[in-house]
Amino acid sequence: MYQQDWLLREIELMGAAVRQILNSILNKDPDSALELADEAVGEIMGSDPSLVYSLSPEGLLTMLSAGGTTDEFRARALGETLFARAEALDAMDRDQEASLDRDRSRTLLTAALESAQEPDADRIRQVLGWLDKE
């Protein structure tokens, strides 16, 4: 029970972080959005975000799949955060970095979808739909 409560709180916090990132973009403050994204990535991974940004989409998935099973929570949280970060990078005309973050996001969310339960699966499909529109 405690672990489930902790997971729900973490999901709520990550959702709030993604909303803050997207709100910063809407308010024409992509620099702040990028800072928030970096903080969220560091929190999710428990490491320097530059490590995440140096990995290919497949390398990042491998990192989150130590032991043979993808860490669904971290894959989803990181996938959504990388999607929001890509939006901030687009607003800053950093298209190449944005494209790579979208690829990372798509790879992580696709992997998380394989084991996700409803309603989490619905949310993952929604973000994947946004990525497909890019």
Secondary structure, DSSP 8 states (H G I E B T S, - for coil): -HHHHHHHHHHHHHHHHHHHHHHHHHTT-HHHHHHHHHHHHHHHHTS-HHHHHHS-HHHHHHHTTGGGS--HHHHHHHHHHHHHHHHHHHHTT-HHHHHHHHHHHHHHHHHHHTT--TTHHHHHHHHHHHHHH-
